[in-house]
């Protein structure tokens, strides 16, 4: 993906520096890594839905896997945290390469280096500084558990739209949130095929 003009007046080449993962790692000073996850979330408050998306890149298997999802009500912070929890849950599951990598790292008395890239400064700050976490501590506990299992997790803040994968996951997270608004109506439409008596405009309060 290319961009004709940089948004950063101080460094007209900043987008070129960050467009690829190799250039991103160089910019962030990442020399040792096992996993990188570029994620993003979309949301505004509990009155609306939230969406998320992430791409996990595994150095040793060469795997790139996309994750995305949404919830019908949730804050933007939830949307910003879920892509990484989603990706790491798969990575450490039986279908992911993380179990073998973690076992090999433990045998060598090393940790699995996980770098999480976010365009949320608040998430990056809280991720790297546990004492600054004043909300969603239950979710942050999951990251702490991954650390105890042998992962060395570091968050990195990179401004929005400076990384190709961030541009991608930002669009997917937003679309996941927007598409969610049709889910209830589609479900009711499907139910009417089996229960024709369901009236128009039915809400959750109509179900006892």
Buried (B, 14 or more C-beta within 10 A) or exposed (E): EEEEEBEEEEEEEBBEBBBBBEBBBEBBEBEEBBBBBBBBBBBEEEEBBBBBBBBBBBBEBEEEBEBBBBBEEBBBBBBBBBBBBBBBBBBBEEEBBBEEBBEEBEEEEBBBBBBBBBBBEBBBEBBBEEEEBEEBEEBBEBBEEBBEEBBBBBBBBBEEBBBBBBBBBBEBBBBBBEEBEEEEEEEBEEEBEEEEEBEEEBEEEEEE
